[in-house]
Amino acid sequence: MSINKYEINIYEQIARNIKKYRKEAGITQAELAEKIGVSHEFIRRNESKKGKKSFSVDTVWKISVALNIQPGKLFEIDLDELIQQ
């Protein structure tokens, strides 16, 4: 199966990466929300597969700082993961 990287919904990819790195960091959605100054609902909605994704570059930056990762990690595309979906 061939996937065109330009057709990937980057908001969904960032959301998957937020969830992945948040879990690796061992923090809850509520803890992440508190660290970056947003509601728990905001994090829950953005991590949800069905939720509408909406976040700014500033928010992505704050999340990367809170998770102690490089911001680029949140933009990484895992093609194997996409194929399995």
KEKOLPA-261889 format. One record per atom (N, C-alpha, C, CB): residue number from 1; residue in one letter; atom name; x, y, z. Coordinates in steps of 0.001 Angstrom, whole numbers, plus 500000, padded with zeros to 6 digits. Glycine has a CB too. Layout:
<recs>
REC   marmar   bavo   bafi       c1       c2       c3
REC      NUM      A     CA        X        Y        Z
...
</recs>
This chain:
<recs>
REC   marmar   bavo   bafi       c1       c2       c3
REC        1      M      N   500842   498817   500000
REC        1      M     CA   500000   500000   500000
REC        1      M      C   500882   501239   500000
REC        1      M     CB   499045   500002   501216
REC        2      S      N   500570   502177   499159
REC        2      S     CA   501350   503399   499057
REC        2      S      C   500559   504553   499671
REC        2      S     CB   501715   503702   497581
REC        3      I      N   501223   505317   500511
REC        3      I     CA   500584   506460   501150
REC        3      I      C   501306   507723   500705
REC        3      I     CB   500598   506323   502703
REC        4      N      N   500553   508677   500228
REC        4      N     CA   501104   509958   499836
REC        4      N      C   501230   510817   501095
REC        4      N     CB   500212   510654   498752
REC        5      K      N   502449   511159   501464
REC        5      K     CA   502677   511939   502690
REC        5      K      C   501961   513285   502668
REC        5      K     CB   504164   512163   502894
REC        6      Y      N   501679   513816   501471
REC        6      Y     CA   501012   515103   501380
REC        6      Y      C   499518   514998   501661
REC        6      Y     CB   501235   515703   500015
REC        7      E      N   498988   513792   501691
REC        7      E     CA   497564   513586   501957
REC        7      E      C   497290   513254   503419
REC        7      E     CB   497026   512477   501075
REC        8      I      N   498327   513151   504211
REC        8      I     CA   498172   512822   505628
REC        8      I      C   497611   514032   506369
REC        8      I     CB   499528   512377   506249
REC        9      N      N   496640   513781   507229
REC        9      N     CA   496090   514848   508062
REC        9      N      C   497082   515109   509190
REC        9      N     CB   494667   514470   508625
REC       10      I      N   497830   516195   509089
REC       10      I     CA   498898   516465   510048
REC       10      I      C   498352   516693   511451
REC       10      I     CB   499707   517674   509606
REC       11      Y      N   497144   517226   511572
REC       11      Y     CA   496560   517409   512899
REC       11      Y      C   496342   516059   513583
REC       11      Y     CB   495228   518179   512801
REC       12      E      N   495855   515077   512823
REC       12      E     CA   495657   513739   513396
REC       12      E      C   496991   513107   513763
REC       12      E     CB   494898   512832   512410
REC       13      Q      N   498007   513314   512927
REC       13      Q     CA   499327   512757   513220
REC       13      Q      C   499918   513388   514479
REC       13      Q     CB   500274   512967   512027
REC       14      I      N   499808   514704   514599
REC       14      I     CA   500304   515381   515797
REC       14      I      C   499555   514874   517026
REC       14      I     CB   500151   516917   515663
REC       15      A      N   498242   514706   516911
REC       15      A     CA   497438   514211   518032
REC       15      A      C   497903   512817   518465
REC       15      A     CB   495944   514176   517646
REC       16      R      N   498166   511935   517491
REC       16      R     CA   498670   510595   517835
REC       16      R      C   500013   510693   518551
REC       16      R     CB   498809   509721   516566
REC       17      N      N   500862   511606   518074
REC       17      N     CA   502179   511755   518694
REC       17      N      C   502093   512372   520083
REC       17      N     CB   503076   512603   517815
REC       18      I      N   501174   513310   520278
REC       18      I     CA   500985   513879   521623
REC       18      I      C   500633   512752   522589
REC       18      I     CB   499864   514980   521624
REC       19      K      N   499679   511928   522205
REC       19      K     CA   499255   510821   523065
REC       19      K      C   500411   509859   523318
REC       19      K     CB   498069   510071   522434
REC       20      K      N   501149   509513   522274
REC       20      K     CA   502278   508586   522394
REC       20      K      C   503323   509115   523379
REC       20      K     CB   502923   508348   521017
REC       21      Y      N   503764   510344   523169
REC       21      Y     CA   504825   510888   524019
REC       21      Y      C   504329   511246   525417
REC       21      Y     CB   505431   512114   523366
REC       22      R      N   503053   511584   525541
REC       22      R     CA   502487   511837   526878
REC       22      R      C   502508   510555   527695
REC       22      R     CB   501035   512387   526776
REC       23      K      N   502108   509451   527056
REC       23      K     CA   502106   508162   527759
REC       23      K      C   503531   507727   528094
REC       23      K     CB   501408   507082   526908
REC       24      E      N   504463   507954   527167
REC       24      E     CA   505868   507625   527441
REC       24      E      C   506400   508429   528617
REC       24      E     CB   506731   507881   526202
REC       25      A      N   505925   509672   528751
REC       25      A     CA   506345   510531   529859
REC       25      A      C   505661   510146   531165
REC       25      A     CB   506052   511989   529534
REC       26      G      N   504622   509313   531069
REC       26      G     CA   503914   508860   532262
REC       26      G      C   503063   509932   532907
REC       26      G     CB   504888   508349   533258
REC       27      I      N   502506   510830   532084
REC       27      I     CA   501622   511844   532654
REC       27      I      C   500221   511713   532062
REC       27      I     CB   502183   513262   532402
REC       28      T      N   499254   512157   532821
REC       28      T     CA   497861   512066   532390
REC       28      T      C   497511   513259   531498
REC       28      T     CB   496914   512005   533614
REC       29      Q      N   496366   513147   530851
REC       29      Q     CA   495864   514267   530057
REC       29      Q      C   495680   515492   530937
REC       29      Q     CB   494537   513897   529368
REC       30      A      N   495146   515281   532128
REC       30      A     CA   494905   516402   533050
REC       30      A      C   496219   517063   533455
REC       30      A     CB   494149   515918   534307
REC       31      E      N   497246   516270   533697
REC       31      E     CA   498546   516837   534079
REC       31      E      C   499154   517638   532931
REC       31      E     CB   499513   515721   534512
REC       32      L      N   499052   517108   531718
REC       32      L     CA   499566   517833   530563
REC       32      L      C   498804   519140   530380
REC       32      L     CB   499469   516971   529293
REC       33      A      N   497486   519068   530499
REC       33      A     CA   496653   520263   530357
REC       33      A      C   497070   521334   531359
REC       33      A     CB   495169   519911   530544
REC       34      E      N   497276   520930   532600
REC       34      E     CA   497657   521881   533640
REC       34      E      C   499015   522512   533329
REC       34      E     CB   497695   521190   535012
REC       35      K      N   499960   521704   532856
REC       35      K     CA   501302   522214   532548
REC       35      K      C   501285   523269   531453
REC       35      K     CB   502209   521074   532134
REC       36      I      N   500403   523119   530474
REC       36      I     CA   500428   524052   529347
REC       36      I      C   499314   525096   529395
REC       36      I     CB   500334   523287   528059
REC       37      G      N   498485   525035   530436
REC       37      G     CA   497473   526066   530638
REC       37      G      C   496239   525948   529763
REC       37      G     CB   498077   527377   530413
REC       38      V      N   495835   524698   529489
REC       38      V     CA   494584   524464   528754
REC       38      V      C   493711   523536   529579
REC       38      V     CB   494854   523857   527334
REC       39      S      N   492484   523332   529132
REC       39      S     CA   491579   522445   529873
REC       39      S      C   491884   520983   529569
REC       39      S     CB   490111   522760   529529
REC       40      H      N   491507   520143   530510
REC       40      H     CA   491632   518700   530298
REC       40      H      C   490819   518298   529079
REC       40      H     CB   491167   517908   531550
REC       41      E      N   489664   518927   528897
REC       41      E     CA   488788   518647   527751
REC       41      E      C   489509   518937   526432
REC       41      E     CB   487493   519485   527843
REC       42      F      N   490306   519991   526399
REC       42      F     CA   491063   520339   525188
REC       42      F      C   492016   519202   524806
REC       42      F     CB   491857   521655   525401
REC       43      I      N   492743   518690   525780
REC       43      I     CA   493678   517587   525509
REC       43      I      C   492899   516337   525124
REC       43      I     CB   494580   517302   526747
REC       44      R      N   491848   516026   525855
REC       44      R     CA   491053   514824   525567
REC       44      R      C   490498   514882   524145
REC       44      R     CB   489896   514675   526587
REC       45      R      N   489909   516006   523792
REC       45      R     CA   489312   516160   522469
REC       45      R      C   490358   516034   521357
REC       45      R     CB   488602   517509   522369
REC       46      N      N   491521   516626   521566
REC       46      N     CA   492550   516573   520539
REC       46      N      C   493191   515197   520415
REC       46      N     CB   493607   517596   520828
REC       47      E      N   493266   514440   521485
REC       47      E     CA   493813   513084   521416
REC       47      E      C   492799   512075   520890
REC       47      E     CB   494296   512651   522784
REC       48      S      N   491532   512386   520991
REC       48      S     CA   490478   511477   520562
REC       48      S      C   490524   511264   519055
REC       48      S     CB   489110   512014   520977
REC       49      K      N   490268   510030   518630
REC       49      K     CA   490223   509730   517197
REC       49      K      C   489049   510431   516526
REC       49      K     CB   490130   508219   516970
REC       50      K      N   487996   510681   517274
REC       50      K     CA   486794   511286   516705
REC       50      K      C   486717   512788   516940
REC       50      K     CB   485572   510627   517280
REC       51      G      N   487527   513299   517858
REC       51      G     CA   487450   514714   518206
REC       51      G      C   487998   515619   517130
REC       51      G     CB   488181   514967   519478
REC       52      K      N   487477   516828   517085
REC       52      K     CA   487965   517829   516142
REC       52      K      C   489306   518340   516655
REC       52      K     CB   486938   519004   515965
REC       53      K      N   490303   518306   515792
REC       53      K     CA   491643   518729   516178
REC       53      K      C   491818   520210   515862
REC       53      K     CB   492721   517882   515454
REC       54      S      N   492286   520930   516847
REC       54      S     CA   492507   522353   516658
REC       54      S      C   493544   522824   517665
REC       54      S     CB   491185   523151   516806
REC       55      F      N   494739   523114   517179
REC       55      F     CA   495759   523647   518075
REC       55      F      C   496709   524532   517279
REC       55      F     CB   496533   522502   518782
REC       56      S      N   497319   525446   517982
REC       56      S     CA   498218   526413   517356
REC       56      S      C   499658   525915   517449
REC       56      S     CB   498079   527805   518022
REC       57      V      N   500523   526577   516712
REC       57      V     CA   501955   526277   516792
REC       57      V      C   502433   526535   518221
REC       57      V     CB   502772   527137   515766
REC       58      D      N   501922   527582   518845
REC       58      D     CA   502271   527898   520231
REC       58      D      C   501921   526736   521158
REC       58      D     CB   501549   529178   520689
REC       59      T      N   500756   526144   520960
REC       59      T     CA   500332   525009   521787
REC       59      T      C   501224   523801   521536
REC       59      T     CB   498860   524649   521504
REC       60      V      N   501560   523542   520286
REC       60      V     CA   502458   522420   519962
REC       60      V      C   503799   522632   520659
REC       60      V     CB   502660   522286   518414
REC       61      W      N   504300   523866   520633
REC       61      W     CA   505559   524188   521298
REC       61      W      C   505452   523914   522804
REC       61      W     CB   505942   525664   521042
REC       62      K      N   504383   524399   523436
REC       62      K     CA   504205   524208   524877
REC       62      K      C   504114   522720   525225
REC       62      K     CB   502943   524944   525364
REC       63      I      N   503429   521956   524397
REC       63      I     CA   503310   520508   524640
REC       63      I      C   504683   519857   524553
REC       63      I     CB   502334   519848   523622
REC       64      S      N   505469   520231   523560
REC       64      S     CA   506800   519632   523429
REC       64      S      C   507669   519970   524634
REC       64      S     CB   507480   520110   522137
REC       65      V      N   507573   521191   525129
REC       65      V     CA   508329   521581   526325
REC       65      V      C   507861   520760   527530
REC       65      V     CB   508165   523103   526609
REC       66      A      N   506538   520651   527688
REC       66      A     CA   505979   519907   528823
REC       66      A      C   506365   518434   528781
REC       66      A     CB   504459   520038   528843
REC       67      L      N   506485   517877   527568
REC       67      L     CA   506836   516463   527424
REC       67      L      C   508348   516253   527317
REC       67      L     CB   506146   515877   526196
REC       68      N      N   509094   517357   527334
REC       68      N     CA   510548   517311   527266
REC       68      N      C   511045   516616   525998
REC       68      N     CB   511098   516606   528488
REC       69      I      N   510434   516988   524872
REC       69      I     CA   510840   516437   523580
REC       69      I      C   511044   517583   522597
REC       69      I     CB   509782   515425   523042
REC       70      Q      N   511755   517309   521518
REC       70      Q     CA   511915   518294   520454
REC       70      Q      C   510566   518469   519746
REC       70      Q     CB   513033   517856   519442
REC       71      P      N   510186   519684   519390
REC       71      P     CA   508900   519901   518732
REC       71      P      C   508714   519044   517480
REC       71      P     CB   508758   521355   518369
REC       72      G      N   509768   518811   516749
REC       72      G     CA   509684   518010   515531
REC       72      G      C   509173   516606   515753
REC       72      G     CB   511013   517941   514889
REC       73      K      N   509375   516078   516956
REC       73      K     CA   508880   514732   517278
REC       73      K      C   507365   514652   517106
REC       73      K     CB   509267   514344   518720
REC       74      L      N   506675   515755   517349
REC       74      L     CA   505215   515750   517247
REC       74      L      C   504747   515727   515796
REC       74      L     CB   504635   516967   517954
REC       75      F      N   505647   516033   514871
REC       75      F     CA   505311   516035   513449
REC       75      F      C   505744   514751   512741
REC       75      F     CB   505950   517229   512772
REC       76      E      N   506405   513841   513450
REC       76      E     CA   506886   512611   512831
REC       76      E      C   505727   511775   512303
REC       76      E     CB   507710   511798   513830
REC       77      I      N   505937   511210   511129
REC       77      I     CA   504921   510376   510495
REC       77      I      C   505384   508931   510528
REC       77      I     CB   504644   510836   509036
REC       78      D      N   504589   508074   511146
REC       78      D     CA   504874   506645   511215
REC       78      D      C   504021   505952   510157
REC       78      D     CB   504589   506067   512651
REC       79      L      N   504626   505708   508991
REC       79      L     CA   503874   505123   507884
REC       79      L      C   503346   503729   508220
REC       79      L     CB   504746   505055   506641
REC       80      D      N   504104   502949   508972
REC       80      D     CA   503634   501611   509364
REC       80      D      C   502356   501714   510191
REC       80      D     CB   504726   500861   510164
REC       81      E      N   502309   502679   511080
REC       81      E     CA   501113   502895   511916
REC       81      E      C   499931   503303   511058
REC       81      E     CB   501379   503972   512989
REC       82      L      N   500162   504153   510079
REC       82      L     CA   499085   504607   509203
REC       82      L      C   498532   503462   508354
REC       82      L     CB   499580   505734   508300
REC       83      I      N   499393   502598   507892
REC       83      I     CA   498974   501466   507082
REC       83      I      C   498093   500519   507888
REC       83      I     CB   500192   500722   506535
REC       84      Q      N   498414   500337   509162
REC       84      Q     CA   497670   499414   510032
REC       84      Q      C   496287   499933   510378
REC       84      Q     CB   498445   499161   511309
REC       85      Q      N   496043   501215   510222
REC       85      Q     CA   494745   501779   510620
REC       85      Q      C   493657   501453   509646
REC       85      Q     CB   494840   503265   510769
</recs>
